Amino acid sequence: MVSVTLVGVSIVFGKGAEVLKSLDLHIEPGELLVLLGPSGCGKSTILRVIAGLEAPSEGRVLFDGEDVTQIPTRERRVAMVQQDGGLYSHFTARDNIRFPLAMRKVPKSDRDREVDAGATNLGIRALLGKMPAELSAGHRHSVATARALVQESNLLLMDEPLASLDAKIRERTRLEIVRLHRELGSTMVYVTNDEREAMALGDRVAVFDEEGTLRQLGPPQKIYDHPHSLFVAGFLGHMNHTIVLPERDDRGWWLPIGNDRLLLDPAIGRTRPELHRYEGRELIVGIRPEHVAVAAPGTPFAICLHGTVRRVEDAGSFAVAWVQAGTWRLEVRLPADRLPVRGNLIELTLDPRHLHFFHPDTGVAL
């Protein structure tokens, strides 16, 4: 296991195109860190910098506190699985996995034993005699992963290895990656732009925006529950949001939405003192779909949001409805046995414990 620290790392390509900007990032020994962000934000570049395939324009790369910025890739003991698998087309699957063992000058008697062990772990022993062209995309990625694992590296870097797989294979492979990480205990850095992968895999997730700026770092569930910005909230999951002008009277705080004035729980005024700065001023309010519910019979009018069902999707175990409430179009997740009818009026309640407030200009959470 190895810790990795990037200190003030910047990457500038071509005519001043800045991909990374003074990035500071620490990866704990044995951690599985997921780099999440839109395409082109520099996630793969970070892996290449860590591996030594890309030299930073500025900054340093540290392994266990030792500066390795100028140390070549072959001396860093880093294994990397790329999106296309990167297999040698003229080698069988067995020879692809065996190649790094030969480069390490592992005795010939031990190479097949290690190849067989790695292939067994990933369930691909039956494929060892096949050429890459004979393998499915999923099997090619499995071979590439086995090749990386037999290197016994301190650090495993994975660059969107599941991107070309279908949903079922992706799910199975995610489980396998988690299992292998637990068994091996190696430090892993995993790149994806898939929020479900990030939530399922990461001990921590680093969320980057389009410009390559690190916007939030932490355990995935903590980021999901407490996003630092509207960008993060929308990238890791979905966030319903709209602009409101909060009002206050002797009953508490109100949010005018469409034809409704939604009365907030009195506790919000006590626990969110920053709201006082936005009385009568624009503010973004947000809530996730699973925290919106159909109002129970007898629910007071003042805490109900009234809207019209515009679209319904039956997802089997649950349903997703899109409801128009004034100018706010909300996505609502509902039990499968309570499918609303398109075009009907509906009353909704918003769980006050899960309301989020964001600055109207910057999108930063209050």
Secondary structure, DSSP 8 states (H G I E B T S, - for coil): ---EEEEEEEEEETTTEEEEEEEEEEE-TT-EEEEE--TTSSHHHHHHHHHTSS--SEEEEEETTEE-TTS-GGGS-EEEE-TT----TTS-HHHHHHHHHHHTT--HHHHHHHHHHHHHHHT-GGGTTS-GGGS-HHHHHHHHHHHHHTT--SEEEEESTTTTS-HHHHHHHHHHHHHHHHHH--EEEEEES-HHHHHHH-SEEEEE-TTS-EEEEE-HHHHHHS-SBHHHHHHSS--EEEEE--EEETTEEEEEETTEEEE--HHHHHH-GGGGGGTTS-EEEEE-GGGEEE--TT--GGG-EEEEEEEEEE-SSEEEEEEEETTEEEEEEEEGGG---TT-EEEEEE-GGG-EEE-TTT-BB-
